[in-house]
Amino acid sequence: MEIKVKLFATLRENRGKEVSLELKEGATAEDALKKLEIPKKEVAILMINGRDDDPGKELKSGDLLSIFPPVGGG
Amino acid sequence: MHGYRGKILRVNLTDHTWKVEDLDEKKALSYIGGRGLGSKIMAEEVDPNVDAFSPENKVIIATGPLTGTPTPAGGRYMVVTKSPLSGTIASSNSGGYWGSELKFAGYDLIILEGKSPKPVNVFIEDDKVELRDASHVWGKIVSETTEALAKEAPDKAKILCIGPAGEKLSKIAAVMNDINRAAGRSGVGAVLGSKNLKAIVVKGSSKPTIANPDKLKEVTKAARQNIKDNGVTGQGLPTYGTAVLVNIINEGGVFPTNNFQTTYFDKAENISGEHLAENFLIKRESCFACPIACGRYAKADDIEGGGPEYETIWAFGAACGVSDMKEVIKANYWCNELGLDTISAGVTIAAAMELYQRGKIKDNDIDEGLSLKFGDAKSMVEWTKKMGNREGMIGDKMAEGSHRMGEHFGMPEVAMAVKKLELPAYDPRGIQGQGLQYATSNRGGCHVRGYMISPEILGLPQKLDRFAIDGKAEWVKIFQDLTAYIDSAGLCLFTSFAIDAKGYADMISAVIGQEFSDADILEAGDRIWNLERNYNLKAGIDPSQDTLPKRLLEDPIPDGPSKGNKSRLSEMLPIYYNIRGWDESGIPKPETLQKLQVEA
């Protein structure tokens, strides 16, 4: 299945802003992080379709994953 | 007492006299300083029903016991007065270097009273105080005022002033210092304007003493380490500034767009912190003793200056449907130069755009060559200038803020404001605790009276479900109380991402030499909160104003990741009143005030 991943701030370095990922059926957000070589400790906010979600949850084809390093304050 | 300077400078602008008074130590310990002590003095000296622009209103410029000490980000001061915009007590705070300099000159607070017969500047150099004619700088923009006064001042003096917006009594005018730092909110700049006070120039030569320097070194070292190790204060804010929030808030579908009509801006990338850093950023800036350095300095075409911050980018960006970062930078520049609050200015333009969209402002009302269409970036910059100068019919109405402008055009509900103070950049329909915080904030629509974005979006100190209401009232109270303390101590709120109540207690204990526990810190905040609430009630701001714009209560978010949600304020408010020790109608119970030793 294919999912879309949006990356932000420092996570864009060498990876770009947006990537499409081909994952096996049943794959989770954690699997997507592994494939993108993003260590879990660099991830502060992970949204699935704009909602905070369990990184261990099974993804569906067409899901949008948004990944942020620790950032914020305004 | 250490930390404090023990002196208050009281300036009578009517007859151009001044005197130095001793700080009441007992009162200082109860209300800490800054926002708390300033509000206490307002409650004692200024009738809550005073007209904000009358000479009977006072302006209290207040530092805290930690301002000007080596504590991290301890450079803040507060402008406390009655707000001409909201009618509430106002306390608007700013960083930079002016607040610490006032401490170095030997004062904790300045109380400004009366009204000068003609424009005047106050010059302070330690115990030397002078009131000087300001006619040569009256009408000048902030950078020109600052440059002109620097030539008349001792070397390295720090300058606070108002711009033309404050002089012209715009109800959304800011007090500016160090050229581009702003005590922005609640129209405090206009109160200085009403007193004919253009600037306060200050130079000091001695530092506040520290009760326990070894202990302070130890706790400051730990606090600085926490700030460095924390992802937000150690990496996020230094690298990208506050603007990095644009994409986070937008991805969550809570980035108010076109005056809160929608909450997902499809062109957000063009106004993001990442885009700013890549294309427009010249350098980073920091305030006094700050290890974070979140300040930005940006350039667009021939315009350069401090900022833009996240709130500013949103107000002149998504709120107005604008995706051109260059024009956002220009609008920000003009706000700094004219002395306007960027949040209120951008949101007021957005409201004018909606008035036009709904046919309340007609084509023939609009100044030649301009439009009020959502997304017209170039016009937006021109409106900002007109607002700051009260130029033309619409510019003049904009200078009154969104509520009064909306009323004039027969549709006050376009004002996205609470207690007439324009809302900031987070749609509370998808962040329930933040909505409760907006509705109950003592100065109206404000995010920094209790930054619920921290737990509800950023997951600090722990992640809360932003759509849930359970437990939110308790969280809001703690955040509001802790913030009231931070604002009173003279610290920057951003330290709270990395420092907890215990950390704050250790710092103030070491500085002033009186033991504070984390519970004492929160109790002081609670006391300050109730004092402000009491003042507002006496000023006629009744609890029915603890609400949100109708749109946010009744219209579900139409699309995007937070689709279908609306604020559940009415379910949270009774719980909040109860845990605050207020009665069902939102009035503090006598026993609550007694426990906190707040006079009824």
Interface residues (C-beta under 8 A of the other chain):
Chain A: K6 F8 A9 T10 R12 K17 A44 I45 M47 N49 G50 R51 D52 S66 F68 P69 P70 V71 G72 G73 G74
Chain B: N230 G231 V232 T233 Q235 G236 L237 T239 Y240 T242 V244 L245 N247 I248 E251 G252 G253 E269 G273 E274 C294 E309 Y310 E311 P424 A425 H447 I453 S454 I457 L458 G459 L460 K463 D465 R466 F494 F497 G560 P561 S562
